[in-house]
Amino acid sequence: MKVNPERILEVNKEIEAMGIKILAQYAVLGPFDFVNIVEAPDERSIAKLSIELGFRGTVHTLSMPAIPTDKLIRFLKEEE
């Protein structure tokens, strides 16, 4: 990244070509370098992305599927 910081944008294009939309991207301090908030058609798409990036050996990912709170409340009410 020091030599070619625009590489971040190149990877973003690869992600978008896989049908995954980048909603937000942040550089962060701590155990991770970046936080990307993405929208994908399904969990399979995210799994494929994580595996493909992981095989490169330069990226470690942590996926955290998110459920909107109103949807969670509906799910919880359905179990009653």
Backbone bond lengths (Angstrom), bond angles and torsions (degrees), N, CA, C in turn:
res aa  C-N    CA-C-N  psi(-1)  N-CA   C-N-CA  omega(-1)  CA-C   N-CA-C  phi
1 M - - - 1.448 - - 1.518 111.48 -
2 K 1.322 115.94 -32.81 1.458 118.40 -178.86 1.524 111.04 -62.02
3 V 1.326 116.66 -39.59 1.457 121.73 -178.76 1.527 111.39 -79.96
4 N 1.357 116.82 -36.15 1.460 121.13 -175.49 1.530 110.81 -138.13
5 P 1.335 118.28 74.50 1.465 119.88 -177.86 1.532 113.63 -62.51
6 E 1.337 116.74 -21.64 1.464 119.31 178.38 1.526 111.82 -68.71
7 R 1.318 117.60 -9.27 1.472 121.65 177.84 1.527 110.24 -56.47
8 I 1.319 116.76 -31.18 1.471 121.03 177.52 1.521 109.72 -56.00
9 L 1.318 116.83 -44.78 1.467 120.99 -178.54 1.524 111.45 -69.37
10 E 1.338 117.36 -32.47 1.458 121.10 177.30 1.527 110.38 -64.71
11 V 1.320 116.19 -42.86 1.469 120.16 178.31 1.526 109.50 -65.27
12 N 1.322 117.67 -38.95 1.472 120.65 177.74 1.528 110.62 -58.15
13 K 1.319 117.20 -40.89 1.470 120.86 178.53 1.525 110.64 -63.53
14 E 1.330 116.94 -39.19 1.467 121.08 177.53 1.529 110.43 -62.97
15 I 1.319 116.03 -42.76 1.468 121.08 179.50 1.525 109.88 -62.51
16 E 1.307 116.76 -46.54 1.469 120.76 -179.19 1.527 111.71 -65.56
17 A 1.343 117.38 -31.38 1.462 121.16 177.35 1.531 111.26 -67.22
18 M 1.328 116.69 -19.79 1.467 121.62 177.31 1.528 111.35 -86.83
19 G 1.328 116.84 4.11 1.457 120.68 178.39 1.518 114.12 86.33
20 I 1.324 116.28 16.77 1.462 121.46 -179.90 1.522 108.15 -108.68
21 K 1.306 115.80 127.27 1.469 121.32 -177.32 1.531 109.64 -94.21
22 I 1.311 116.81 128.91 1.460 121.78 176.08 1.523 107.39 -86.97
23 L 1.327 116.35 114.46 1.464 121.57 -179.29 1.520 111.73 -86.33
24 A 1.337 116.02 -36.15 1.466 121.14 179.02 1.522 108.17 -159.18
25 Q 1.327 115.09 152.65 1.460 120.49 178.65 1.519 108.27 -144.06
26 Y 1.334 114.97 132.32 1.462 120.23 -177.69 1.525 109.97 -132.04
27 A 1.311 116.94 139.27 1.458 122.10 167.45 1.524 105.69 -85.84
28 V 1.339 116.57 131.99 1.459 120.25 -175.49 1.527 110.57 -130.87
29 L 1.314 115.10 160.26 1.454 121.55 174.45 1.516 107.74 -100.66
30 G 1.311 117.06 146.55 1.461 120.59 -179.40 1.511 110.55 126.94
31 P 1.324 117.46 -154.58 1.466 119.97 -175.39 1.531 114.03 -69.07
32 F 1.316 117.98 -17.01 1.457 121.94 177.79 1.522 109.56 -119.67
33 D 1.330 115.59 154.55 1.469 121.04 179.95 1.522 112.50 -90.98
34 F 1.341 115.47 -31.31 1.460 120.15 -176.77 1.521 110.46 -139.25
35 V 1.321 114.75 151.26 1.461 122.64 168.51 1.517 105.83 -122.10
36 N 1.322 115.55 122.48 1.462 121.49 177.27 1.518 108.47 -114.32
37 I 1.295 115.92 130.07 1.458 121.22 174.00 1.518 105.55 -104.33
38 V 1.328 114.86 116.91 1.464 119.85 -174.03 1.517 110.48 -125.71
39 E 1.312 114.51 161.77 1.459 121.45 175.39 1.523 106.60 -125.28
40 A 1.329 115.33 125.05 1.462 120.97 -178.06 1.517 109.53 -125.52
41 P 1.329 116.42 156.72 1.461 119.37 -179.75 1.527 112.71 -63.17
42 D 1.342 116.60 -29.23 1.462 120.52 -178.22 1.529 109.86 -166.63
43 E 1.335 115.41 172.46 1.471 120.03 -178.75 1.525 111.48 -67.67
44 R 1.310 117.26 -28.36 1.464 121.36 178.63 1.531 110.49 -60.41
45 S 1.318 116.69 -40.73 1.468 121.05 179.22 1.521 110.97 -62.59
46 I 1.316 116.52 -41.31 1.473 120.83 178.59 1.520 110.49 -67.35
47 A 1.327 117.04 -41.08 1.465 120.62 178.30 1.525 110.16 -60.01
48 K 1.326 116.77 -44.59 1.465 121.41 179.09 1.526 110.54 -61.23
49 L 1.321 116.62 -44.48 1.465 120.95 178.55 1.532 110.69 -61.68
50 S 1.315 117.21 -47.42 1.465 121.13 -178.77 1.523 111.59 -60.19
51 I 1.327 115.90 -42.37 1.464 119.88 179.83 1.517 110.78 -66.54
52 E 1.330 116.03 -45.90 1.461 119.30 -179.15 1.524 111.84 -61.44
53 L 1.316 117.72 -44.97 1.467 120.10 178.87 1.531 110.91 -67.65
54 G 1.330 116.43 -38.28 1.458 120.77 -179.91 1.514 113.15 -63.97
55 F 1.332 117.20 -36.14 1.464 121.11 179.32 1.519 112.24 -62.71
56 R 1.295 117.63 -22.52 1.458 120.69 -179.78 1.524 111.24 -70.12
57 G 1.313 116.21 -22.10 1.453 120.49 177.88 1.512 114.54 80.41
58 T 1.318 117.20 1.45 1.462 119.81 -178.07 1.522 112.10 -110.15
59 V 1.330 116.76 -4.49 1.461 120.78 -175.57 1.526 109.62 -133.57
60 H 1.303 116.24 136.74 1.461 122.41 171.18 1.519 106.02 -118.61
61 T 1.323 115.61 130.72 1.458 118.96 -175.42 1.523 111.47 -114.52
62 L 1.302 114.76 157.37 1.451 124.17 172.04 1.517 105.84 -136.25
63 S 1.322 116.39 111.86 1.459 120.51 -179.88 1.517 109.67 -95.77
64 M 1.316 115.41 136.69 1.452 121.26 -179.33 1.521 108.45 -133.30
65 P 1.347 117.08 88.33 1.467 118.64 178.99 1.526 110.10 -56.86
66 A 1.309 115.90 136.99 1.460 120.93 -177.15 1.524 110.12 -114.39
67 I 1.317 115.23 140.16 1.461 121.94 176.96 1.523 106.76 -118.18
68 P 1.326 117.78 124.90 1.463 119.06 176.43 1.531 109.92 -56.70
69 T 1.313 116.90 141.80 1.470 120.22 -174.45 1.523 112.62 -60.05
70 D 1.329 118.36 -36.61 1.465 118.85 179.41 1.532 110.91 -64.62
71 K 1.325 116.78 -35.67 1.465 120.86 177.36 1.537 110.20 -68.47
72 L 1.317 117.29 -40.38 1.459 121.53 177.53 1.518 110.60 -60.30
73 I 1.316 116.91 -44.35 1.470 120.96 179.19 1.522 110.05 -60.52
74 R 1.329 117.53 -42.32 1.473 120.12 177.17 1.521 111.20 -61.56
75 F 1.339 117.71 -43.97 1.467 121.62 178.59 1.516 110.66 -59.00
76 L 1.343 116.32 -43.75 1.458 120.51 -177.34 1.526 111.06 -67.28
77 K 1.307 116.85 -36.75 1.463 120.18 179.06 1.523 111.53 -69.56
78 E 1.329 117.81 -31.04 1.462 121.71 179.66 1.524 111.67 -66.59
79 E 1.331 117.39 -25.70 1.463 121.03 -178.54 1.516 112.51 -78.37
80 E 1.296 118.29 -12.47 1.466 120.94 -177.51 1.513 111.24 -72.90
